[in-house]
Amino acid sequence: MAHRRSFVLVHGAWYGAWVWQDVLARLRGLGHLASAPTLTGLGERRHLERGRVDLETHVEDVVAHIEMEDLRDVTLVGWSYAGMVVTGVLARIPERIRDIVYLDAFFPEDGQALVDYALPEIRPSYEAARVNDLPIPPMPVAASGITDPKTIAFVEPRLVSQPWQTFFQPVKALKTRPDIPLAYVVCSQTHPMLFMRRLPEMQANPAIRTAILNTHHQPMLSMPDETVSVIVGD
């Protein structure tokens, strides 16, 4: 292929790198270098000390992965909660990031935490986890829009409770974003429509590439080819 690129894909809350398997295979099939670190306390790293895991831990997971693999000119993809993570990663190692893709993801400013975006009906459960120092249980799979029984059977057994600190610690973001390509991709069937609501704001910014995928919150499972296309972007 003409141009081999490096992709680092970061999963969302309660999930693990396993959610990216179809997309990773396709990116590698195109000749790209593609990897997906699993964040501490989740996925196959669920056995690690979760009581001390916060957002900065997950930022460090991705920074360490990029540095240890000596990846440069990275297309950094953050899905869902990982929008918080990749924002922190960009602030730590901007010189290694080629471009960044927010895939149906939170897109925070410096000092914001995920809990700041929580809907009124959901926030009390997060607050209860914080007060009781307990991890946050995963949302029901069907609540995110998945209806395919095979996909539900694949996802549900692999979900892991999320360390509550990851939702409450504010992100350390750059005050001024570097002049690199940025994409904001939303899924039209995600409920609630947290990310779709910000689409007009992103579309009004000529520096941001936007796209809509006509699927639920897990496009890498339902539309892997289209997800790869929107991630690659050129």
C-alpha positions in Angstrom: 0.0 0.0 0.0 1.1 3.6 -0.6 1.0 4.8 3.0 1.2 2.6 6.1 -0.2 4.3 9.2 -0.2 3.6 12.9 -3.6 3.3 14.7 -4.2 3.1 18.4 -7.8 2.3 19.3 -9.0 2.9 22.9 -12.1 1.2 24.2 -14.9 2.6 26.4 -16.0 2.1 29.9 -16.8 -1.5 31.0 -15.3 -2.9 27.8 -11.8 -4.1 26.8 -9.6 -4.3 23.7 -11.7 -7.3 22.6 -14.4 -5.0 21.2 -12.0 -3.9 18.5 -11.1 -7.3 17.1 -13.0 -6.9 13.7 -11.6 -3.4 13.2 -8.1 -4.3 14.1 -8.2 -7.2 11.6 -9.4 -5.0 8.8 -6.9 -2.2 9.5 -4.0 -4.8 9.5 -5.4 -6.3 6.3 -5.0 -2.9 4.7 -1.4 -3.0 5.7 -1.6 -0.6 8.6 -0.1 -1.0 12.1 -3.0 -1.2 14.5 -3.2 -2.0 18.2 -5.7 -1.6 21.1 -4.4 -1.5 24.7 -6.8 -2.7 27.4 -7.2 -0.2 30.2 -6.3 -1.2 33.8 -9.0 -3.0 35.7 -11.0 -3.9 32.6 -11.1 -6.7 30.0 -8.3 -9.2 30.5 -6.8 -6.8 33.0 -9.8 -7.0 35.3 -7.7 -8.7 38.0 -5.5 -5.7 38.6 -5.9 -3.4 41.5 -9.0 -1.4 40.7 -9.4 0.5 43.9 -6.7 2.9 42.9 -7.5 3.2 39.2 -8.6 6.7 37.9 -8.7 8.5 34.6 -5.0 9.3 34.8 -4.2 5.6 35.2 -6.0 5.0 31.9 -4.2 7.9 30.2 -0.9 6.4 31.4 -1.9 3.0 30.0 -2.2 4.5 26.5 0.8 6.8 26.8 3.0 3.8 28.0 1.7 1.6 25.2 2.6 4.2 22.5 6.0 4.9 24.0 6.9 1.3 24.6 5.9 0.3 21.1 7.7 3.5 19.9 4.7 4.5 17.8 4.8 7.9 16.0 2.4 9.8 13.8 -0.4 7.9 15.5 -4.1 8.1 14.6 -5.5 8.0 18.1 -9.1 6.7 18.3 -11.2 7.1 21.4 -14.6 5.5 21.7 -17.3 6.6 24.3 -15.6 7.1 27.7 -12.2 6.9 25.9 -12.8 10.4 24.5 -11.8 11.5 28.0 -8.7 9.2 27.8 -7.4 10.2 24.4 -7.9 13.9 25.3 -5.5 13.3 28.2 -3.1 11.3 26.0 -2.9 14.1 23.5 -2.0 16.5 26.3 0.8 14.2 27.4 2.4 13.3 24.1 1.2 15.7 21.4 4.4 15.2 19.4 3.5 11.5 18.7 -0.1 12.1 17.6 -0.9 12.5 13.8 -4.6 12.9 14.2 -7.4 12.0 16.6 -10.8 10.5 16.1 -13.6 10.9 18.7 -15.9 7.9 17.8 -19.3 8.4 19.5 -17.2 9.8 22.3 -17.0 12.5 25.0 -15.0 15.5 23.8 -14.1 17.3 27.0 -12.3 20.6 27.8 -9.6 20.9 30.4 -10.9 20.2 33.9 -14.1 18.4 32.9 -14.9 14.9 34.2 -17.2 12.3 32.6 -19.7 12.8 35.5 -20.2 16.3 34.3 -22.0 14.9 31.3 -24.1 12.4 33.2 -27.9 12.7 32.7 -29.9 13.6 35.9 -31.4 10.1 36.0 -28.0 8.4 35.8 -25.8 10.6 38.0 -27.2 9.4 41.3 -26.0 5.8 40.6 -22.5 7.2 39.9 -22.6 9.3 43.1 -23.6 6.2 45.1 -20.6 4.3 43.7 -18.4 7.1 44.8 -19.8 7.4 48.3 -19.6 3.7 48.8 -16.3 3.3 47.1 -17.6 0.7 44.7 -17.1 0.1 41.0 -19.9 1.2 38.6 -21.7 -1.8 37.1 -22.1 -1.9 33.3 -25.2 -0.6 31.7 -27.5 -3.2 30.2 -26.3 -4.0 26.6 -29.7 -3.4 25.1 -29.8 0.1 26.6 -27.1 1.2 24.1 -29.2 0.1 21.2 -27.9 -3.4 20.5 -30.7 -5.8 19.5 -28.8 -8.6 17.7 -28.9 -11.7 20.0 -25.4 -12.9 18.8 -23.9 -9.5 19.6 -25.5 -9.4 23.0 -24.2 -12.9 23.7 -20.7 -11.8 22.7 -20.7 -8.6 24.7 -22.5 -9.3 28.0 -20.1 -11.9 29.4 -17.1 -9.7 28.8 -18.3 -6.5 30.5 -16.5 -5.5 33.7 -17.5 -3.0 36.3 -15.8 0.4 35.9 -13.6 2.0 38.7 -15.7 4.9 39.9 -12.7 7.3 40.0 -12.4 7.2 36.2 -15.7 9.0 35.9 -15.0 11.6 38.5 -11.4 12.7 37.9 -11.1 15.8 35.7 -9.2 15.4 32.5 -5.9 17.3 32.0 -6.3 18.7 28.5 -4.3 21.1 26.4 -5.6 24.6 26.7 -4.9 25.1 23.0 -5.3 22.0 20.8 -2.5 21.4 18.4 -3.0 21.9 14.7 -3.7 18.3 13.7 -6.7 16.7 12.0 -9.6 16.0 14.3 -12.7 13.9 13.6 -16.0 13.8 15.5 -18.1 10.7 14.5 -21.5 10.0 15.9 -23.8 7.0 15.8 -27.4 8.0 15.0 -29.0 5.2 17.1 -27.1 5.8 20.3 -29.4 6.4 23.3 -29.4 8.8 25.0 -28.2 11.1 22.2 -25.4 12.7 24.2 -22.9 12.8 21.3 -25.4 13.7 18.5 -26.4 16.8 20.5 -22.9 18.2 20.0 -22.8 17.5 16.3 -24.0 21.0 15.1 -21.2 22.5 17.2 -18.6 20.3 15.6 -20.0 20.8 12.1 -19.7 24.6 12.6 -15.9 24.2 13.1 -14.2 23.9 9.7 -11.2 22.3 11.4 -13.2 19.3 12.5 -14.2 16.4 10.2 -17.6 15.0 11.1 -19.5 11.9 10.1 -22.6 10.0 11.0 -22.8 6.2 11.2 -26.4 4.8 11.0 -26.0 2.3 13.9 -26.0 1.9 17.6 -23.2 2.9 20.1 -21.0 -0.1 19.1 -20.2 0.6 15.4 -17.1 -1.6 15.5 -19.4 -4.6 16.1 -22.3 -3.7 13.8 -20.5 -1.9 11.0 -16.8 -2.7 11.1 -16.1 -1.8 7.4 -17.8 1.6 7.8 -16.0 2.1 11.1 -12.6 1.5 9.5 -13.5 3.8 6.6 -14.4 6.7 9.0 -11.3 6.1 11.2 -8.9 6.0 8.2 -10.7 9.1 6.8 -8.7 9.5 3.6 
